[in-house]
Amino acid sequence: MLLGVSGLAWVLLVYPNEPHVGQGRVIALEVAPGTPARVLARTLEARGVIDHAWLFSMYMRLLHADESLRAGTVQLTDRLTPSQLLRRLSTGFGEVDTRVLIPEGFNRFDIAVRLETFGICSAQGFLDATTDRGLLDRLDIPGPSAEGYLFPDTYDFRSGSAPSLVVARMVDNERARTAPLWASEGMRRLHDELGWGPYQVLTLASIVEREAAVPEERPIIAGVFLNRLRSTTFQPRARLQADPTAAYGCLVDPKAAPSCAGYDGVITPAMLADPANPYNTYRHSGLPPGPIANPGLPAIEAVLEPAHHDYLYFVARGDGRHTFSETLVQHNRAIERGREAKTPP
């Protein structure tokens, strides 16, 4: 197929940055030694990674990239741009440099430190990528950052990976793993009752993830927060009163709230009383502006299928578990018992 000068310019300048419209699937591709570029392109089209094999094949030939393809296995997604895809095909094969675990409940700041520690990419580069509006739009993320979409899992990365590719990989994994949940009956109920979509579910799930220390309490804690949002008697009305939300606000913008000055990881009474922190759910009703961490599937499922009870309060017991109460009087008694248990004889 012959292309004019304008056509060639489009292939080199526009086409490389157009992401493929996919479902967020993760695809493991095995490439045999000596596979011709045109054959590889047809395979990519058949696997749903690209739309037009001839166009991607031409793009590779124009860049002479067909000469740098290497045999092996690589993980791809069906939402890569041709440029991203070509980088993976050219440099993504061979032995994986680093395997890294991203635990449930890590926020993007935690993840950034871990990635830099393992030599995958710089912490600041990763944080910048998580707030890159262009990247977020391509990944169809509605919030101000990729928080909540950086799926906790074990990943294989190469040292010196592009931060944007690391973010895209984690987001694509989240899309693939959570897709069935958004069609569930629990999602339908929350949509009909509260007008929620996946973003709101991820936001509450992130709070549940940060509050719950034992797995079996996730549905109970999710039920408490949903009860607070629905209750006509809980005061202040519809306030989640979750300590981790205020702490996250201090990470996002330490200068926005006076109480965040000098924040060192310890939550203070001043932080919980500060209305200047938009994430502070002690002073602002409803959900915070967005997720405060990256929840795993159990926390998301807990929000979609919470425990049914009348609890409105809970307090940590000191052993990782919580005491749950229906009334403020019961809650205050639980707090007092906890203090007495900590007082030495």
Buried (B, 14 or more C-beta within 10 A) or exposed (E): EEEEEEEEEEBEEEBBEEBBEBEBBBBEBEBEEEEEBBBBBBBBBEBBBBEEBEBBBBBBBEBEBBEEBEEBEBBBBBBBBBBBBBBBBBBBBEEBBBEBEBBBBBBBBBBBBBBBEBBBBBBEBBBBBBBBEEBBEBBEBEBEBBBBBBBBBEBEBBEEBBBBBBBBBBBBBBBBBBEEBBEBEBBEEBBEEBEBEBBBBBBBBBBBBBBBBEEEBBBBBBBBBBBBBEEEEBEEEBBBBBBBBBBBBBBBEEEBBEBBEEBEEEBBEEBBEBEBBBBBBBBBEBBBBBBBBBBBBBBBBBBBBBBEEEBBBBBBEEEEBBBBBEEEEBBEEBBEEBEEEEEEE
